[in-house]
Structure formats: C-alpha cells, structure tokens
Amino acid sequence: MAKPIVAIVGRPNVGKSTFFNKVAGKKLSIVENVPGVTRDRIYADAEWCGKQFTLVDTGGLELKSEDEMWQHIKKQAEIAIDTADVIILFTDGKAGLNPADEDVALKLRRSGKPVLLAVNKMENYDVAALAEFYALGLGEPFGISAEHGTGIGDLLDEVVACFESEALPEEDTSVKIAIVGKPNAGKSSICNKLLGFERTIVSDIAGTTRDAVDTKFTFNGNKYTLIDTAGIRKKKNVEEDLEYYSVLRALGAVRRADVCLVVIDSVTGITEQDVKICGYVHEQAKPSVIVMNKWDLVEKDTGTVNVFNTRLSEELKFMDYFLPVYVSAKTGQRVEKLISFADKVLENAKRKISTGQLNDLIFDSVMASEPPSFNGRRLKISYCVQTGTLPPEFTLFVNDSSLLHFSYRRYLENCLRKAYDFGGTPIKLVIREKENNA
C-alpha cells in the first residue's frame, strides 16, 4: 500500500527544513538562515508510532511575489500540496503572526485536506503566544521547537491520527508501469497500443503529453496501471515553464512506479539523454525494460539485433542487467509482449533466495576465486542473508569491510546473477562487519 504523504509548507525561514531533517532522522534538506534555500521538493520516508509515511519538504511560500525564483518555489510547493494526504503549515512563534501566514492558510483551507498548524521556535513555551495563531482558522496550534525537538511528538501523534480519521486512498494493488523516455520516442503510441484504444493523445509533435496520465486496465486477469509521461528533455532544452513541471511529473512517475518501460527511438539510436533517463531509473532502483521502438523503420539483416545490443551494453554499463525488447508501436510488432516483460522483471525484483542456498553459492564463489589480500590480510565472508526485495538486497557479514574491493564485489554480484534470474532489476549488496572479529 502506498505510504501517506505529509507535506510541510509555510513562508520562508520558519524552520521547515530543520523539522524535516529531525523527523527524517538525517540531514537531507539544507538548513540556512536565508530565504529560498529549499527550492525543489525533497522527500524522505519516516515513521512514527509504527505508522510509515513520506515527508515532503518544500521551499518557502511567497504567494504574492512576482520574482521568477519564488514563482518556481511556489509551483513546487503546489505540487506537494496537490499530492499530499496531510499538510503541516509552519509558522514562526518568535516573529508572530504574519500576513503571509494568512495567505498560505487561506490557500490550504481551500485544498480541503487535513491541515495541522505548527508554531515553531517556541523554545520558551508560552501558551499566550499561541493565541494569535487561532486567527488562521486551522484549529489548535502546536507549539514546537524543531531545533530542540520539543513538542514534535505531539504534532506527529496528530499527523498519524489523520491517517486513520481521514479517508485516505484505498490500496491500489495494480502493477504500476511508467512509460518514460525522450520526447517523440513513441511513448503515447505504445500506451495506446497496449490499451487498445485512444486513451492519450498521439502526435508527432514533441511535448504533446504534458502530464503523467494514469490508465487502469486488466490483462489476463491481472490489474495494471499504465503511466504515460511527458518526454524528458535535457535541462538546457527545457525552456517553457509548463514543460519544466511536466518533466518533474515524469520523474515523479518513475518514483511511484513498480516497473519502468524506457522507450528509445531505434532510428536515432541510444543518445546521451536516453542514458541519463536510464541512469535515473537505475538510481531509483526500479526494475525496467529497455523498449527499442520504431523497429519497423530500421534496415535490418541477421546481425542487426546483436549490433544494437552491443551498443546498449557499451552505453549502459552501469545497468548491465538491462532487458531489451524491439517493438514497433506503429505496426504493433511485439508490443503485446511488453506486459509479460514487465511482469518478468517485477518477479525478478521480488525474488527471494533461501539463506542456505545463498551461503552455498557464496562459499562456492569464494572457493572458485578467493578475494585478494591487502597488507597481508584477506577478506573473510562469514555468511550471507537476503534482507530485502524490490530491489533484491543481500547482506554479507565479513571480517573487515575495507578489504572488499569493488572488483570483488562486482564478482560476487555476477555470481548471484549467473545462479538466479535477476534480469531487468538492480540488486544491492550490503556489507556488515561481524562483531568481535580478530
């Protein structure tokens, strides 16, 4: 089930990022006493009283400013508000109620979503100082100190209570498949061909699809959601404001997807931008399929596929687990296979290996090729366990993590991939030092 989203909003310099870092448990958002430091949305998973949620930090809201930077920050914050299940409005208890607070509160009340009011910088808690904040019409204010951590627990108690009292979206059990790529690679055409009807606009004009469009459908008795996205251009080519936010939504679609179909134009071949898009999918640890579209327009002989696969291998060395499929959205060639490919890579990303099988594999791998020694010391692997899926995560317990060279880590990963099918999904090796090592 998707985690509830909690957005933190407010005018500049009221301590939102300090609170964000405190709750997230790590410094993800820059904290400076300068307005406008946080511009884009920053996400972090958090937990309180056994309830998991996603926290979103936003830039300071200056609703009436015409400055270009503040307009950018405002739109980023609006996206966070639109996608949030619960909103926390931050205000400054030291500075007191500000007209800008009233503007933001009015906007949030109109959202129709649960909004909690946090009055920050209340190190010397004074109930009387909270009285003026009732004027915002958001109910009882929570006096807190994000810097010192006081009052945060009460606020978070109310946050998680909102998850239960509010009608949050029902669990969506469908497999979410994001179709991403450069403009005019044929993403919408593939989406329409899979659905069997014109759900999204198909055009040869790059940039026709502005927003990520979700369409639910059933195939062979299984539920899916196709997410058709705007084309992702190079940053220097993204000039129009609307297009910039379309790209942000496309990247957001990758983050919430279960599987990504990365569509590449076979006629132009894989480009630097295609590699960057694949890199983003890889960084998000999403199982994926490389879809080489417009295959009908490529002049072919018996070795053409091998030539293309070799080029992909050269350009996608960082994700050598890639799984390619050559299709034509125009003719429908092999497009129907994309759902089975998506199922396959998702199944691989969920694959679980027993501890016994893992340790037999690691033992055999070490016997076949011992790790190199450094300064007379050699890496010793005590045992291995699988500690996660989506992506598959394996934890190795060793005598000294500094002795594990990158090349040997790569060797162990390759041994795992040869023994088990992890095609189309990244895998993660976590190294832990066993306690009381000599």
Summary of the structure (lengths in Angstrom):
residues: 438
radius of gyration: 25.1
end to end distance: 44.2
largest distance: 81.3
contacts: 1366
relative contact order: 0.08
helix: 37%
strand: 22%
